[in-house]
C-alpha cells in the first residue's frame, strides 16, 4: 500500500487486478491480498488508498437505466478540479484526470463509454458523493461485513439525472469498433446481460 503514493499509481494497481464476477464484497484489505475486485470493491479500495494521501474517501455511484449495471467511482480533487479512479470490466469506465470543474462534468465524461452488451448507451444519473469517513467505526477497510451498509447507504442518497427521457429515446447505438475497444481484456462472465 505504501507504494500507492499517487492517484495514478492507485489506478495502475487497480488495472492489474482480476475482475471479480462474484456478487459479494471485498474490503480493501482483501482486495490487496487477493488481487481481485469488481467495481464496488475497486472504488472502496481506491477511496481507502486516496485517504492515505490526504484525500477524503469519497465514492460516487453512476446509475444506468434498467438494462445495465451501476458503476462506482472513487473521487479526488486536485487544484479544485475533480478526477476519478475505478475498477471496471470496460476500458472506458476507469481513470479520469482531475480536470473537471464539477461532478456533472466528470460524470458526463463517462457517458459514451457507459453501454451494455446490446450496444445501448445506458448512463442516466449519478448520486451525491458518499464520504466513507461516516463508516469509520465499522472498520470498512478491513472487514467485509461493513460494505453491505455502504451499499445500502448508496441506495438512499440523492440522485441527479443527466438526461431526459426524450433525450434517452433518441440515443444512437454504440458502433461496433467502439464496442470492441471498450471490451478489450474484459472478463466476459462479468458482463451484465439485460433481460
N, C-alpha and C positions, 0 to 999 in steps of 0.2 A: 504493500500500500504506500510506503514511503516514496517509492519511485514515481507514483502518480502525482506529480507536483505541478501539473498544469491541466486545464480542460482538454487540450489536445492529446495529452498522454492518457488521460482517463478514457477518452473516446477510442484511442488506439487499443487500449486494453479491452474495451467492450467489443471492438471489431474482431478481436481474436477469439472471443468466446463462441462455443457451440450454441446454436439457437435451440432453446428448450421447447419441446412440444407438450410438456406436462402442464396440467392445469393448476397445480399447487404453486405456492410462492416460495422463493428462496430469499432469506435475509442476506444483506451484504457479505457477512462472514462466510456463508455457504457459497455464494457466488465466487468469492475469492478462492475458496478451497476446491470447488468442483469445476470451475471454469465453464459454466453453462448458465444461461439465463434467457428468459423471454423478455418482452418489452417492459413489463411491470418490474421484474427483478432488476433489469438493467438500469431503469430510471432511479429506483431506490438506491441501488449501489452507487450510481453516479452522484446522486444527491449527498450520500454519505461521504464520498471522496471529495466532492466540492466543499463540504462543510469543513473538512480538514485544512482546506486552503483559505478559509475565512469567509466563504460564501454561505448564505443561509441555505439550508437543504430544502429547496423548492421543487415540487413536481407539478406538472400540468397535464391534464388529460385531453387528448384530441378525440372528438366524438363523431362517428360516421352516421350515415343513415342505417336502416335496419338490415342492410345487405353486406355489412362488413364488421370487422372487429375494431375496438378502440385502440388507442396507442398512447403511451406515456412518454413524457419528456422530463429531463432534469434541466432546470433553468439556471442561468447565471448571468450576471451583468458585468460589463467592463466599460469604463468611461461613459456610463449612463445608457448603454445600449445592451439589448438582450441577445443572448445566444442560447444554444441548447445542446444537450448530449442525449443519446438514445441508443438502445439496442433494438434492432429490427431485423426481420426476415427480408425486408425490402431495402435496397441500396439507398433510395432517396429519402428514407424516413429516419436518418441518423443525425449527424452533427450539423449544427448551424453556427457560423461565426457570429460573434457579438457585434452585429452591425444594424440591428433592428431597433428602431426608436420605441416601438410599442409592442405589446404582446400580440395584438391583432396582426401587425406586420409579420412578426415571426411565424405565427400560425399560418398565415396565408402563403408563406414560402413553402409549406408542405402540401398545398392544395393539389397541384398537378401530379405529385408522386403518391398521393393517397388514393389508391384504387384497389379493386378486388379482382378475383380471377376471371370475372366476366368483362374486364376492361372498363368498368364503370368507375368514374371519379366519385368518391363517396364521402369525403370530409364535409361536415355540416356545421360543427360547433366546437367550442372548447370550454374548459372550466376555468374558474379563477385559480390562481396558483395555490397550492396547499403547502404550508410550511411544516415540515416533519418535526420541527422542534416541539410542537404541541404533543408529540408522542414520545418525548424524551424518557418518561418514566416507564415506558413499555418495552424498552430495550430493542427497538426496531432494527438496530444494526446487527444484533447477534441472535435474535430469536424469531423464527418463522411465524410463530403464533400471533405476533403483533401486526403482521402485514394484512391480515383479514380486516382489522379495524381501520387501517389506512384505506383499503379498498372501499369499505362501507362509507367512510367519510367522503371519498371522491364521488360517490353516488349522490350525496346530499348537497354538495356545494353549488353555488350559482353557475349557470352556463350562459354562453354568449353565442348566438348564431352568427355565421359568417356569410351565408347566402340565403335568399328567399326560396320558397317552394317553386315559384315561377322560374327563377334562375336555374334551379336544380333540374327542372324538366327540360331545359334547353341545352344541357351539357352534352358535348360530343364525347364519344368513346375514346379511350386511350389508343393510340396507334400501336401496331404490333412491335415495332422496333423499340419504343419506349417501354412497353410492357416487358419485353425480354431483357432489356438492360436493367430494369428495376428488380428483376428476379435473379440476377446473376449471383450464384452461390447460395440461393435460398434453400432452406430445408422444406421440401415440398409437403412433408407431413404436417408442418406448422402453418400451412396456408388456410385461411378461413374460407369455407365454402358456403355461399348463400343458399338458403333453402328455397 
